[in-house]
């Protein structure tokens, strides 16, 4: 079984725990030898926080997994993977679906053993519960915004958010009218862009915008958002 080791340390970790990358690496090599795992490499993320999974080392591991070049990932400690429980759970769940074994030395986790699989089942259930709770909180937050008249969606062209409400953007409306007027006089788009301060993309959008339709859509959006 081909395995990749992963080590990470942030500046704070180094100062607080003295857990160096070299120390983690040596523990991983010893573990791989003891358990008959072929250690392909030890990937390092140095001076990087565990608050995000978007790290060069983690991205490299996922690339290797997607290319079917490794069968297992070894870490010295679970929090080397991430400081966020939900990120750990989601990552392990994704790796399990790709038949990747996960080993955490300090935490004595091996997802290819019966105990490890049982633990992964619990972790997956916890991850799903956390996702459901996040979804519920999002729905509740949107419902509250609608009830209080706060705008919930994307801001339509020609409008802006003021005090959490969707209102007409007077400057944008003036620019739209000016763009339409200049275009009706035969002015080229680039000249209109310079004159109105709108980008070329917005100039095209402004000229092709029917203000009456824009207003009707605005009223419809307000109705659907719960504002009366």
Secondary structure, DSSP 8 states (H G I E B T S, - for coil): -EEEEEEEE-HHHHHHH---HHHHHHHHHHHHHHTT-EEEEEEEEES--TT-S--HHHHHHHHHHHTT--SEEEESSGGGT-S-HHHHHHHHHHHHHTT-EEEETTTTEETTSHHHHHHHHHHHHHHHHHHHHHHHHHHHHHHHHHHHT---S---TTEEEETTEEEE-HHHHHHHHHHHHHHHTT--HHHHHHHH---HHHHHHHHT--HHHHHHHHHHHHHHTT--
